[in-house]
Amino acid sequence: MGMTFQQLLDWIKVKDQDLRRINTPEDKVKRRLNRMAKLGEEFGELSSQVLSQSSFQRDRNGRKFNLEELGGEVADVLITTMLLAESFDIDITNALEKKIAKIDKRFKNL
């Protein structure tokens, strides 16, 4: 059984609070910058996996491409993005619905 989107949103809220208690700066600006830096790091790891799989980059660890590891990197980017959105109090469900409607409208006219 998989996780619903609502369960993911609830988990993000809990992790946001956990991170605030453990190691995230209390200052909102610093916390947001910290999460933005983490997102850059995670995106770099995802990019490295994709480039390695595509033979555009040699895997420095000598490992073969692993789809499960790639999935983990995609998940890291999504989670970190959602934590960044949480730090701005963005209603991610509403933001996604609006963006999807905009994309659908654009493609409807093609």
Backbone as numpy.savetxt, mean C-alpha at the origin, in Angstrom:
# Nx Ny Nz CAx CAy CAz Cx Cy Cz
-11.38 -18.86 3.56 -12.22 -17.67 3.56 -11.34 -16.43 3.56
-11.65 -15.49 2.69 -10.86 -14.29 2.56 -11.36 -13.16 3.44
-10.55 -12.13 3.49 -10.88 -10.94 4.26 -11.76 -10.02 3.42
-12.80 -9.48 4.01 -13.64 -8.50 3.30 -12.93 -7.15 3.32
-13.39 -6.27 2.46 -12.80 -4.93 2.43 -13.04 -4.21 3.76
-14.22 -4.40 4.34 -14.51 -3.76 5.63 -13.59 -4.29 6.72
-13.31 -5.60 6.70 -12.37 -6.17 7.68 -10.98 -5.57 7.50
-10.57 -5.36 6.25 -9.28 -4.71 5.99 -9.27 -3.29 6.54
-10.33 -2.54 6.30 -10.41 -1.17 6.82 -10.34 -1.16 8.34
-11.05 -2.08 8.97 -11.02 -2.17 10.44 -9.62 -2.52 10.92
-8.95 -3.43 10.24 -7.58 -3.83 10.61 -6.62 -2.66 10.47
-6.80 -1.86 9.41 -5.95 -0.67 9.19 -6.11 0.30 10.36
-7.34 0.51 10.81 -7.57 1.42 11.94 -6.86 0.92 13.21
-6.93 -0.38 13.44 -6.25 -0.97 14.62 -4.74 -0.82 14.48
-4.20 -1.13 13.30 -2.74 -1.03 13.09 -2.27 0.41 13.19
-3.10 1.35 12.71 -2.76 2.76 12.83 -2.57 3.14 14.30
-3.49 2.69 15.14 -3.38 2.97 16.57 -2.18 2.26 17.19
-1.94 1.01 16.78 -0.76 0.27 17.27 0.52 1.01 16.91
0.62 1.46 15.66 1.83 2.15 15.21 2.03 3.48 15.95
0.94 4.15 16.23 1.04 5.41 16.99 1.60 5.15 18.39
1.21 4.05 19.00 1.70 3.72 20.35 3.15 3.25 20.32
3.52 2.50 19.30 4.83 1.85 19.29 5.95 2.76 18.82
5.86 3.25 17.59 7.03 3.92 17.03 6.76 5.07 16.08
5.54 5.50 15.94 5.26 6.58 15.02 5.25 7.91 15.76
5.88 8.92 15.18 5.90 10.24 15.84 4.49 10.76 16.15
4.37 11.40 17.28 3.07 11.96 17.69 2.64 13.12 16.79
3.61 13.88 16.31 3.33 15.00 15.44 2.73 14.48 14.12
1.56 15.03 13.73 0.86 14.55 12.52 1.73 14.65 11.28
2.40 15.77 11.12 3.22 15.98 9.92 4.34 14.94 9.87
5.02 14.73 10.98 6.11 13.75 11.02 5.58 12.34 10.78
4.41 12.04 11.34 3.82 10.72 11.14 3.50 10.50 9.66
2.94 11.51 9.02 2.61 11.40 7.59 3.87 11.27 6.74
4.88 12.05 7.06 6.15 11.94 6.32 6.79 10.58 6.53
6.71 10.06 7.75 7.23 8.74 8.06 6.52 7.69 7.20
5.22 7.79 7.11 4.46 6.82 6.32 4.72 6.98 4.82
4.93 8.22 4.39 5.26 8.45 2.97 6.61 7.83 2.65
7.58 7.99 3.54 8.89 7.38 3.34 8.78 5.86 3.30
7.96 5.30 4.18 7.75 3.85 4.21 7.10 3.38 2.92
6.17 4.16 2.39 5.53 3.80 1.13 6.56 3.79 0.01
7.46 4.77 -0.01 8.52 4.80 -1.01 9.40 3.56 -0.92
9.72 3.17 0.30 10.53 1.97 0.52 9.81 0.72 0.00
8.55 0.59 0.35 7.78 -0.58 -0.08 7.61 -0.60 -1.60
7.39 0.56 -2.20 7.25 0.62 -3.65 8.56 0.24 -4.33
9.68 0.65 -3.73 10.99 0.27 -4.26 11.17 -1.24 -4.24
10.75 -1.88 -3.17 10.85 -3.34 -3.07 9.96 -4.03 -4.11
8.76 -3.48 -4.31 7.86 -4.02 -5.33 8.48 -3.85 -6.72
9.01 -2.68 -6.98 9.64 -2.41 -8.27 10.80 -3.37 -8.52
11.58 -3.61 -7.51 12.71 -4.52 -7.62 12.24 -5.92 -7.99
11.17 -6.38 -7.36 10.61 -7.70 -7.66 10.13 -7.78 -9.10
9.42 -6.74 -9.55 8.89 -6.74 -10.92 10.03 -6.71 -11.93
11.02 -5.85 -11.70 12.16 -5.76 -12.61 12.95 -7.06 -12.64
13.10 -7.67 -11.49 13.81 -8.95 -11.41 13.06 -10.02 -12.20
11.76 -10.08 -12.03 10.94 -11.08 -12.74 11.00 -10.85 -14.23
11.10 -9.60 -14.64 11.11 -9.25 -16.06 12.51 -9.30 -16.67
13.49 -9.72 -15.88 14.89 -9.82 -16.30 15.51 -8.46 -16.63
14.94 -7.38 -16.11 15.53 -6.07 -16.28 16.48 -5.73 -15.14
16.44 -6.54 -14.12 17.30 -6.33 -12.96 17.69 -7.68 -12.39
18.94 -7.81 -12.06 19.42 -9.06 -11.48 19.04 -9.07 -10.01
18.54 -10.18 -9.55 18.22 -10.34 -8.13 19.54 -10.49 -7.38
19.82 -9.54 -6.53 21.09 -9.53 -5.80 21.25 -10.71 -4.85
20.17 -11.31 -4.46 20.24 -12.43 -3.53 20.32 -13.77 -4.24
20.29 -13.76 -5.56 20.40 -14.99 -6.32 19.16 -15.87 -6.29
18.06 -15.33 -5.79 16.83 -16.11 -5.71 16.09 -16.04 -7.03
15.32 -17.07 -7.30 14.45 -17.10 -8.48 13.18 -16.30 -8.16
12.53 -15.83 -9.21 11.27 -15.10 -9.05 10.25 -15.98 -8.33
9.52 -15.35 -7.42 8.53 -16.07 -6.63 7.25 -15.23 -6.61
6.18 -15.76 -7.19 4.92 -15.04 -7.27 4.36 -14.70 -5.89
4.57 -15.58 -4.93 4.09 -15.32 -3.57 4.81 -14.11 -2.96
6.12 -14.01 -3.19 6.87 -12.85 -2.69 6.39 -11.57 -3.37
6.11 -11.65 -4.67 5.58 -10.48 -5.39 4.25 -10.06 -4.79
3.39 -11.04 -4.52 2.10 -10.74 -3.88 2.29 -10.07 -2.53
3.29 -10.52 -1.77 3.58 -9.90 -0.48 4.00 -8.45 -0.63
4.79 -8.17 -1.68 5.22 -6.78 -1.91 4.04 -5.90 -2.33
3.15 -6.45 -3.16 1.94 -5.71 -3.54 1.11 -5.41 -2.28
0.97 -6.41 -1.42 0.21 -6.23 -0.18 0.87 -5.16 0.70
2.20 -5.16 0.80 2.91 -4.14 1.58 2.59 -2.74 1.08
2.58 -2.56 -0.24 2.29 -1.25 -0.83 0.85 -0.84 -0.52
-0.08 -1.78 -0.67 -1.49 -1.46 -0.39 -1.71 -1.10 1.08
-1.14 -1.90 1.97 -1.31 -1.63 3.40 -0.69 -0.30 3.79
0.51 -0.04 3.30 1.19 1.21 3.64 0.44 2.41 3.07
-0.11 2.25 1.87 -0.92 3.32 1.26 -2.16 3.58 2.11
-2.80 2.53 2.57 -3.99 2.69 3.39 -3.66 3.31 4.75
-2.51 2.98 5.30 -2.08 3.61 6.56 -1.80 5.09 6.35
-1.24 5.44 5.20 -1.02 6.85 4.89 -2.35 7.57 4.77
-3.31 6.96 4.07 -4.64 7.55 3.94 -5.29 7.73 5.31
-5.12 6.75 6.18 -5.67 6.83 7.54 -5.08 8.02 8.29
-3.81 8.29 8.07 -3.17 9.41 8.77 -3.74 10.76 8.34
-4.39 10.79 7.17 -5.04 12.01 6.68 -6.56 11.97 6.91
-7.03 10.92 7.59 -8.47 10.72 7.80 -9.25 10.67 6.50
-8.66 10.04 5.49 -9.32 9.89 4.20 -10.30 8.72 4.28
-11.51 8.95 3.82 -12.50 7.88 3.71 -12.16 7.11 2.45
-11.38 6.05 2.59 -10.85 5.33 1.44 -11.95 4.70 0.60
-13.03 4.25 1.23 -14.15 3.67 0.47 -14.75 4.71 -0.45
-15.01 5.89 0.08 -15.57 6.98 -0.71 -14.60 7.41 -1.81
-13.32 7.52 -1.47 -12.32 7.93 -2.46 -12.24 6.92 -3.61
-12.28 5.62 -3.27 -12.23 4.59 -4.30 -13.49 4.61 -5.17
-14.65 4.77 -4.54 -15.90 4.81 -5.31 -15.89 5.97 -6.31
-15.45 7.14 -5.87 -15.39 8.31 -6.75 -14.39 8.09 -7.89
-13.23 7.54 -7.56 -12.21 7.31 -8.58 -12.67 6.27 -9.59
-13.29 5.20 -9.12 -13.79 4.16 -10.02 -14.86 4.71 -10.95
-15.76 5.53 -10.42 -16.79 6.15 -11.25 -16.16 7.04 -12.32
-15.12 7.77 -11.96 -14.43 8.65 -12.91 -13.75 7.83 -14.00
-13.11 6.74 -13.62 -12.44 5.88 -14.60 -13.47 5.22 -15.51
-14.56 4.72 -14.92 -15.61 4.09 -15.72 -16.19 5.06 -16.73
-16.40 6.31 -16.33 -16.94 7.33 -17.23 -15.96 7.58 -18.38
-14.68 7.64 -18.07 -13.66 7.87 -19.09 -13.65 6.73 -20.11
-13.73 5.50 -19.64 -13.69 4.36 -20.54 -15.01 4.14 -21.29
-16.10 4.64 -20.72 -17.40 4.52 -21.38 -17.41 5.29 -22.69
-16.66 6.38 -22.73 -16.63 7.25 -23.91 -15.63 6.81 -24.97
-14.97 5.69 -24.75 -13.99 5.22 -25.76 -14.66 4.46 -26.87
